[in-house]
């Protein structure tokens, strides 16, 4: 019942297991709406509702009426009791948080382990994250003509834009490639040229034209285009666990030689090394697009179509994936990328002291986002109950970024750990003054006020008991 952006397939001609990643997870990646579960990527939303109990006995697709418009969904059953229909409507109907493409949406009744599920898949008009699947229970469309009845179908029966291709790809799409590795993880970060991406996104959102195929020992990041265009293709220096691999789309801050700060679109690919390959690989990757692309057979436009294989040997990163470029990407100015990657990995694995050590080395390189590194180190210190060090880092964060609410969030957490409740409340309040809608700050403020009240009550009770004696 997962989203349809990630698939694992076997090519019958080559018998090479190809793990295909399509689309990027959004944040939040999932949620609950009454009785329905929803998951989203940057380009798609999937709503599923389990149909359990006697009230859904002998359920079939014919009884459902699904209507959709560019900004809303309405779903009901013609054969169920009124209260059951009400639950269905409240869970699966409403006004979307953004616009969708009606012609690329679909729904079906599915069975998993003997249980029935109703699933609705919609495609967003542009790459974005929605805070919720519905922003209200009523659709916003005024005209009844905008609604269309959606018949039950499957993804393969719909003209989904996942099957669309760009007409051409401009030269210079990629600006840079950064690489980093530990004994267990690898990160490739492909940085794109903003002007080229903007030109392509006018034809198709980024999440639709970037694709990633992996095998246990190779990688191929490519653009879905009539004329096949690999961006990163090669044999890896060892084996990976393909099913635990992930990728994400992000914006990176960049400062030019003139001191101008801009942001650039980047795709980060994270791979986990197989247990028997858990060491430092030299080389990390060997550029070999022709053999890598052919190993995938005809999957998703790789091979099998003469016009699409014409440029397989003209990889966009051919000048970047060589000894000099990899050396450049993993030394000098990009040491900060490696150290942050290592620190973040240890942080995610709750290896707090190792994370602190990496962040400390990173801070010695004077990174441009030092306030964020200090914030992370402060959080790691809190996990080790070293609240004084956490407070020191949080105070430095405020010095570097006085308008950043998280500086006061970190201060409040550290001060509460030191049982300085009044000062913690003041810090959380200052953060809320900068960001009044920040629910995390509001929640921490409430918890701190409750902790102060409890502490005061205990002190008074102790004082009272002492007086009786």
Beta strands, then each sheet from edge to edge (+ up, - down):
strand 1: 6-10
strand 2: 17-22
strand 3: 25-33
strand 4: 36-41
strand 5: 44-51
strand 6: 64-69
strand 7: 72-77
strand 8: 94-96
strand 9: 100-112
strand 10: 115-124
strand 11: 134-136
strand 12: 148-149
strand 13: 174-181
strand 14: 185-192
strand 15: 210-215
strand 16: 218-223
strand 17: 229-236
strand 18: 246-255
strand 19: 261-272
strand 20: 285-287
sheet 1: 1+ 2- 15+ 16- 17+ 20-
sheet 2: 3+ 4- 5+ 10- 9+
sheet 3: 11+ 8- 7+ 6- 12+
sheet 4: 13+ 14- 19+ 18-
end
